[in-house]
Amino acid sequence: MPRTLTAALLAFASSCATVSEPPRVDAEVRVLSQHVFRGVSQTDGKALQALSAWAVDLGEGQRFRLGSFMNADGTNDSGDGVFPDGNGGQITRVELEPTWIWDLHDGTFSAAVVNRSYPNIDGYGDTNEAKLRYALTAEFFGMRPVFSAYYDLEDGDGLYTQVGLVRGWELEDGLSLETAYHLAYADKDQSALLYGADEAGFADLTAEAVMRWRYTPTLDITGTLAGSTLVSSALADSLKAAGRDDANLWLGVGLRWMF
């Protein structure tokens, strides 16, 4: 069923890609001091990540976007991360995300299927999630609200939701700063999967600041500072009991190309 949904999204995009606007392609490579996923350290050490996004304007305020994500561990020692040791130089997480996007009068709505796999890691199977996202154009205290929800389609393994606030600053010509704050809530099934807890609760509170320097019209150089902590004491205690850190801080640098 999930793979059928993914195929349907791709087929729909192919059938609609008859617009005259050329597709937009973004590609990014970044190096991080730590790989963190939903407040949980995956590898407490260097990670190399590659991202891409291919977008087509379908007209009438609609777009199709095909995104991809790849993480490669930069160290054999995963520290207190959940990934096992010995994966230095290997790809450990891959995502493919076909997305429909609608521009509405008060914001942007999108629906996607996220296919996630873990190559080179035994015991981690593929999974698929339905994703809904709504970003308002209105500002509250100078920040734009964003709502996201993920539901596991593979085994019905629960709901993970986020509410966020995003703000951008144009500091000077070619230099900008974007800050984002997200608070997540995990139901009982997702809490068990992610944190080893047997109850639902507020999960990771994440803060991120990204500085962008427009080096050329098609190239940005980026620097990232981010951190996360688990809000629910029950979720945090469960993670710590398993020898994991419930609070993380990481840095990153990257190159982003736009075509």
VEXTOR-25027 format. One record per residue (C-alpha): residue in one letter; residue number from 1; x negated, z negated, y. Coordinates in steps of 0.02 Angstrom, whole numbers. Last residue first. Layout:
BEGIN
{aa:A, i:NUM, c1:X, c3:Z, c2:Y}
...
! end
This chain:
BEGIN
{aa:F, i:259, c1:-971, c3:533, c2:1285}
{aa:M, i:258, c1:-1011, c3:350, c2:1313}
{aa:W, i:257, c1:-1167, c3:264, c2:1245}
{aa:R, i:256, c1:-1185, c3:76, c2:1233}
{aa:L, i:255, c1:-1353, c3:-12, c2:1211}
{aa:G, i:254, c1:-1361, c3:-196, c2:1165}
{aa:V, i:253, c1:-1427, c3:-371, c2:1189}
{aa:G, i:252, c1:-1357, c3:-528, c2:1110}
{aa:L, i:251, c1:-1353, c3:-717, c2:1120}
{aa:W, i:250, c1:-1266, c3:-846, c2:1011}
{aa:L, i:249, c1:-1191, c3:-1020, c2:1014}
{aa:N, i:248, c1:-1096, c3:-1099, c2:869}
{aa:A, i:247, c1:-985, c3:-1250, c2:836}
{aa:D, i:246, c1:-904, c3:-1297, c2:669}
{aa:D, i:245, c1:-1071, c3:-1287, c2:576}
{aa:R, i:244, c1:-1058, c3:-1269, c2:388}
{aa:G, i:243, c1:-1109, c3:-1390, c2:251}
{aa:A, i:242, c1:-943, c3:-1382, c2:157}
{aa:A, i:241, c1:-893, c3:-1550, c2:231}
{aa:K, i:240, c1:-928, c3:-1475, c2:402}
{aa:L, i:239, c1:-797, c3:-1341, c2:373}
{aa:S, i:238, c1:-667, c3:-1467, c2:316}
{aa:D, i:237, c1:-705, c3:-1581, c2:464}
{aa:A, i:236, c1:-684, c3:-1435, c2:587}
{aa:L, i:235, c1:-518, c3:-1381, c2:511}
{aa:A, i:234, c1:-450, c3:-1559, c2:516}
{aa:S, i:233, c1:-521, c3:-1589, c2:690}
{aa:S, i:232, c1:-425, c3:-1437, c2:755}
{aa:V, i:231, c1:-514, c3:-1356, c2:902}
{aa:L, i:230, c1:-653, c3:-1266, c2:810}
{aa:T, i:229, c1:-797, c3:-1217, c2:924}
{aa:S, i:228, c1:-863, c3:-1052, c2:990}
{aa:G, i:227, c1:-1003, c3:-985, c2:1099}
{aa:A, i:226, c1:-1053, c3:-824, c2:1184}
{aa:L, i:225, c1:-1191, c3:-751, c2:1293}
{aa:T, i:224, c1:-1206, c3:-562, c2:1293}
{aa:G, i:223, c1:-1322, c3:-437, c2:1378}
{aa:T, i:222, c1:-1281, c3:-253, c2:1394}
{aa:I, i:221, c1:-1370, c3:-91, c2:1440}
{aa:D, i:220, c1:-1244, c3:47, c2:1476}
{aa:L, i:219, c1:-1276, c3:233, c2:1448}
{aa:T, i:218, c1:-1174, c3:388, c2:1491}
{aa:P, i:217, c1:-1184, c3:392, c2:1682}
{aa:T, i:216, c1:-1359, c3:316, c2:1670}
{aa:Y, i:215, c1:-1419, c3:135, c2:1673}
{aa:R, i:214, c1:-1245, c3:65, c2:1702}
{aa:W, i:213, c1:-1290, c3:-120, c2:1684}
{aa:R, i:212, c1:-1165, c3:-227, c2:1592}
{aa:M, i:211, c1:-1162, c3:-418, c2:1581}
{aa:V, i:210, c1:-1051, c3:-490, c2:1444}
{aa:A, i:209, c1:-987, c3:-670, c2:1449}
{aa:E, i:208, c1:-898, c3:-744, c2:1298}
{aa:A, i:207, c1:-797, c3:-901, c2:1264}
{aa:T, i:206, c1:-718, c3:-938, c2:1096}
{aa:L, i:205, c1:-597, c3:-1075, c2:1043}
{aa:D, i:204, c1:-588, c3:-1064, c2:855}
{aa:A, i:203, c1:-445, c3:-1131, c2:751}
{aa:F, i:202, c1:-287, c3:-1219, c2:806}
{aa:G, i:201, c1:-204, c3:-1282, c2:648}
{aa:A, i:200, c1:-130, c3:-1248, c2:479}
{aa:E, i:199, c1:-165, c3:-1362, c2:332}
{aa:D, i:198, c1:-263, c3:-1362, c2:168}
{aa:A, i:197, c1:-434, c3:-1333, c2:245}
{aa:G, i:196, c1:-573, c3:-1226, c2:169}
{aa:Y, i:195, c1:-614, c3:-1154, c2:340}
{aa:L, i:194, c1:-584, c3:-966, c2:325}
{aa:L, i:193, c1:-478, c3:-945, c2:168}
{aa:A, i:192, c1:-391, c3:-1114, c2:172}
{aa:S, i:191, c1:-356, c3:-1099, c2:358}
{aa:Q, i:190, c1:-292, c3:-922, c2:330}
{aa:D, i:189, c1:-167, c3:-983, c2:201}
{aa:K, i:188, c1:-111, c3:-1133, c2:304}
{aa:D, i:187, c1:-84, c3:-1036, c2:465}
{aa:A, i:186, c1:-226, c3:-1002, c2:584}
{aa:Y, i:185, c1:-214, c3:-1020, c2:774}
{aa:A, i:184, c1:-343, c3:-945, c2:891}
{aa:L, i:183, c1:-395, c3:-979, c2:1071}
{aa:H, i:182, c1:-487, c3:-841, c2:1163}
{aa:Y, i:181, c1:-586, c3:-841, c2:1326}
{aa:A, i:180, c1:-661, c3:-683, c2:1399}
{aa:T, i:179, c1:-785, c3:-647, c2:1538}
{aa:E, i:178, c1:-839, c3:-476, c2:1600}
{aa:L, i:177, c1:-984, c3:-446, c2:1719}
{aa:S, i:176, c1:-1030, c3:-285, c2:1808}
{aa:L, i:175, c1:-1183, c3:-195, c2:1876}
{aa:G, i:174, c1:-1188, c3:-8, c2:1917}
{aa:D, i:173, c1:-1161, c3:-31, c2:2103}
{aa:E, i:172, c1:-1141, c3:-216, c2:2136}
{aa:L, i:171, c1:-1058, c3:-368, c2:2058}
{aa:E, i:170, c1:-900, c3:-281, c2:1993}
{aa:W, i:169, c1:-813, c3:-428, c2:1910}
{aa:G, i:168, c1:-703, c3:-429, c2:1755}
{aa:R, i:167, c1:-580, c3:-556, c2:1686}
{aa:V, i:166, c1:-503, c3:-585, c2:1516}
{aa:L, i:165, c1:-387, c3:-723, c2:1455}
{aa:G, i:164, c1:-345, c3:-739, c2:1271}
{aa:V, i:163, c1:-214, c3:-786, c2:1144}
{aa:Q, i:162, c1:-259, c3:-764, c2:963}
{aa:T, i:161, c1:-165, c3:-760, c2:798}
{aa:Y, i:160, c1:-215, c3:-773, c2:613}
{aa:L, i:159, c1:-76, c3:-753, c2:485}
{aa:G, i:158, c1:-84, c3:-780, c2:299}
{aa:D, i:157, c1:-158, c3:-720, c2:138}
{aa:G, i:156, c1:-20, c3:-601, c2:86}
{aa:D, i:155, c1:-133, c3:-532, c2:-49}
{aa:E, i:154, c1:-197, c3:-372, c2:29}
{aa:L, i:153, c1:-89, c3:-359, c2:184}
{aa:D, i:152, c1:-171, c3:-501, c2:280}
{aa:Y, i:151, c1:-84, c3:-523, c2:448}
{aa:Y, i:150, c1:-178, c3:-515, c2:613}
{aa:A, i:149, c1:-101, c3:-557, c2:782}
{aa:S, i:148, c1:-170, c3:-526, c2:957}
{aa:F, i:147, c1:-111, c3:-578, c2:1131}
{aa:V, i:146, c1:-207, c3:-537, c2:1291}
{aa:P, i:145, c1:-183, c3:-615, c2:1463}
{aa:R, i:144, c1:-271, c3:-540, c2:1616}
{aa:M, i:143, c1:-367, c3:-658, c2:1730}
{aa:G, i:142, c1:-365, c3:-678, c2:1921}
{aa:F, i:141, c1:-270, c3:-842, c2:1915}
{aa:F, i:140, c1:-141, c3:-753, c2:1809}
{aa:E, i:139, c1:-153, c3:-563, c2:1818}
{aa:A, i:138, c1:-22, c3:-434, c2:1771}
{aa:T, i:137, c1:-83, c3:-285, c2:1668}
{aa:L, i:136, c1:-37, c3:-373, c2:1507}
{aa:A, i:135, c1:-129, c3:-341, c2:1344}
{aa:Y, i:134, c1:-29, c3:-335, c2:1182}
{aa:R, i:133, c1:-111, c3:-324, c2:1011}
{aa:L, i:132, c1:-41, c3:-303, c2:835}
{aa:K, i:131, c1:-154, c3:-298, c2:682}
{aa:A, i:130, c1:-107, c3:-271, c2:500}
{aa:E, i:129, c1:-249, c3:-329, c2:389}
{aa:N, i:128, c1:-337, c3:-251, c2:241}
{aa:T, i:127, c1:-459, c3:-333, c2:122}
{aa:D, i:126, c1:-608, c3:-282, c2:17}
{aa:G, i:125, c1:-683, c3:-412, c2:-98}
{aa:Y, i:124, c1:-817, c3:-544, c2:-66}
{aa:G, i:123, c1:-877, c3:-618, c2:-231}
{aa:D, i:122, c1:-1042, c3:-528, c2:-232}
{aa:I, i:121, c1:-1112, c3:-477, c2:-63}
{aa:N, i:120, c1:-1203, c3:-308, c2:-54}
{aa:P, i:119, c1:-1058, c3:-224, c2:37}
{aa:Y, i:118, c1:-927, c3:-337, c2:117}
{aa:S, i:117, c1:-769, c3:-240, c2:159}
{aa:R, i:116, c1:-638, c3:-244, c2:297}
{aa:N, i:115, c1:-498, c3:-118, c2:326}
{aa:V, i:114, c1:-406, c3:-157, c2:487}
{aa:V, i:113, c1:-237, c3:-74, c2:508}
{aa:A, i:112, c1:-182, c3:-50, c2:687}
{aa:A, i:111, c1:-43, c3:-69, c2:813}
{aa:S, i:110, c1:-71, c3:-66, c2:1002}
{aa:F, i:109, c1:25, c3:-117, c2:1157}
{aa:T, i:108, c1:-39, c3:-97, c2:1336}
{aa:G, i:107, c1:34, c3:-181, c2:1489}
{aa:D, i:106, c1:179, c3:-198, c2:1610}
{aa:H, i:105, c1:243, c3:-18, c2:1621}
{aa:L, i:104, c1:187, c3:20, c2:1444}
{aa:D, i:103, c1:34, c3:117, c2:1386}
{aa:W, i:102, c1:46, c3:142, c2:1197}
{aa:I, i:101, c1:-100, c3:134, c2:1076}
{aa:W, i:100, c1:-105, c3:181, c2:891}
{aa:T, i:99, c1:-257, c3:115, c2:798}
{aa:P, i:98, c1:-367, c3:163, c2:650}
{aa:E, i:97, c1:-488, c3:18, c2:615}
{aa:L, i:96, c1:-631, c3:33, c2:491}
{aa:E, i:95, c1:-736, c3:-122, c2:460}
{aa:V, i:94, c1:-902, c3:-152, c2:371}
{aa:R, i:93, c1:-990, c3:-316, c2:332}
{aa:T, i:92, c1:-1152, c3:-358, c2:240}
{aa:I, i:91, c1:-1265, c3:-208, c2:267}
{aa:Q, i:90, c1:-1439, c3:-251, c2:204}
{aa:G, i:89, c1:-1601, c3:-278, c2:300}
{aa:G, i:88, c1:-1610, c3:-462, c2:251}
{aa:N, i:87, c1:-1478, c3:-500, c2:120}
{aa:G, i:86, c1:-1573, c3:-633, c2:22}
{aa:D, i:85, c1:-1470, c3:-787, c2:63}
{aa:P, i:84, c1:-1282, c3:-797, c2:37}
{aa:F, i:83, c1:-1159, c3:-765, c2:179}
{aa:V, i:82, c1:-1068, c3:-922, c2:233}
{aa:G, i:81, c1:-1192, c3:-963, c2:371}
{aa:D, i:80, c1:-1285, c3:-1129, c2:373}
{aa:G, i:79, c1:-1454, c3:-1041, c2:370}
{aa:S, i:78, c1:-1433, c3:-860, c2:314}
{aa:D, i:77, c1:-1615, c3:-844, c2:263}
{aa:N, i:76, c1:-1652, c3:-665, c2:212}
{aa:T, i:75, c1:-1650, c3:-610, c2:394}
{aa:G, i:74, c1:-1588, c3:-465, c2:499}
{aa:D, i:73, c1:-1419, c3:-455, c2:415}
{aa:A, i:72, c1:-1331, c3:-289, c2:443}
{aa:N, i:71, c1:-1158, c3:-282, c2:523}
{aa:M, i:70, c1:-1052, c3:-125, c2:538}
{aa:F, i:69, c1:-899, c3:-91, c2:644}
{aa:S, i:68, c1:-786, c3:62, c2:658}
{aa:G, i:67, c1:-648, c3:116, c2:775}
{aa:L, i:66, c1:-527, c3:261, c2:763}
{aa:R, i:65, c1:-418, c3:270, c2:918}
{aa:F, i:64, c1:-256, c3:364, c2:945}
{aa:R, i:63, c1:-180, c3:370, c2:1117}
{aa:Q, i:62, c1:-7, c3:367, c2:1196}
{aa:G, i:61, c1:43, c3:365, c2:1379}
{aa:E, i:60, c1:146, c3:524, c2:1371}
{aa:G, i:59, c1:-2, c3:622, c2:1300}
{aa:L, i:58, c1:-93, c3:606, c2:1134}
{aa:D, i:57, c1:-260, c3:560, c2:1213}
{aa:V, i:56, c1:-390, c3:551, c2:1073}
{aa:A, i:55, c1:-513, c3:408, c2:1048}
{aa:W, i:54, c1:-667, c3:392, c2:936}
{aa:A, i:53, c1:-740, c3:216, c2:939}
{aa:S, i:52, c1:-908, c3:162, c2:870}
{aa:L, i:51, c1:-996, c3:-2, c2:832}
{aa:A, i:50, c1:-1166, c3:-44, c2:759}
{aa:Q, i:49, c1:-1227, c3:-221, c2:729}
{aa:L, i:48, c1:-1399, c3:-293, c2:693}
{aa:A, i:47, c1:-1404, c3:-478, c2:649}
{aa:K, i:46, c1:-1535, c3:-612, c2:678}
{aa:G, i:45, c1:-1502, c3:-785, c2:609}
{aa:D, i:44, c1:-1364, c3:-905, c2:562}
{aa:T, i:43, c1:-1276, c3:-775, c2:456}
{aa:Q, i:42, c1:-1086, c3:-784, c2:434}
{aa:S, i:41, c1:-1060, c3:-927, c2:556}
{aa:V, i:40, c1:-875, c3:-972, c2:564}
{aa:G, i:39, c1:-776, c3:-970, c2:726}
{aa:R, i:38, c1:-673, c3:-818, c2:681}
{aa:F, i:37, c1:-828, c3:-720, c2:630}
{aa:V, i:36, c1:-1002, c3:-768, c2:693}
{aa:H, i:35, c1:-1161, c3:-666, c2:666}
{aa:Q, i:34, c1:-1309, c3:-752, c2:751}
{aa:S, i:33, c1:-1453, c3:-706, c2:868}
{aa:L, i:32, c1:-1372, c3:-538, c2:901}
{aa:V, i:31, c1:-1444, c3:-362, c2:912}
{aa:R, i:30, c1:-1332, c3:-224, c2:976}
{aa:V, i:29, c1:-1296, c3:-40, c2:946}
{aa:E, i:28, c1:-1148, c3:42, c2:1031}
{aa:A, i:27, c1:-1057, c3:208, c2:1017}
{aa:D, i:26, c1:-912, c3:270, c2:1122}
{aa:V, i:25, c1:-826, c3:438, c2:1095}
{aa:R, i:24, c1:-688, c3:513, c2:1200}
{aa:P, i:23, c1:-592, c3:660, c2:1129}
{aa:P, i:22, c1:-570, c3:815, c2:1238}
{aa:E, i:21, c1:-404, c3:828, c2:1332}
{aa:S, i:20, c1:-311, c3:986, c2:1282}
{aa:V, i:19, c1:-193, c3:895, c2:1165}
{aa:T, i:18, c1:-165, c3:952, c2:987}
{aa:A, i:17, c1:-223, c3:792, c2:903}
{aa:C, i:16, c1:-48, c3:743, c2:849}
{aa:S, i:15, c1:-58, c3:802, c2:668}
{aa:S, i:14, c1:-232, c3:730, c2:646}
{aa:A, i:13, c1:-178, c3:562, c2:719}
{aa:F, i:12, c1:-29, c3:554, c2:602}
{aa:A, i:11, c1:-140, c3:590, c2:452}
{aa:L, i:10, c1:-261, c3:452, c2:502}
{aa:L, i:9, c1:-121, c3:326, c2:522}
{aa:A, i:8, c1:-45, c3:380, c2:357}
{aa:A, i:7, c1:-211, c3:359, c2:267}
{aa:T, i:6, c1:-226, c3:181, c2:333}
{aa:L, i:5, c1:-48, c3:143, c2:279}
{aa:T, i:4, c1:-82, c3:213, c2:105}
{aa:R, i:3, c1:-239, c3:106, c2:93}
{aa:P, i:2, c1:-132, c3:-46, c2:134}
{aa:M, i:1, c1:0, c3:0, c2:0}
! end
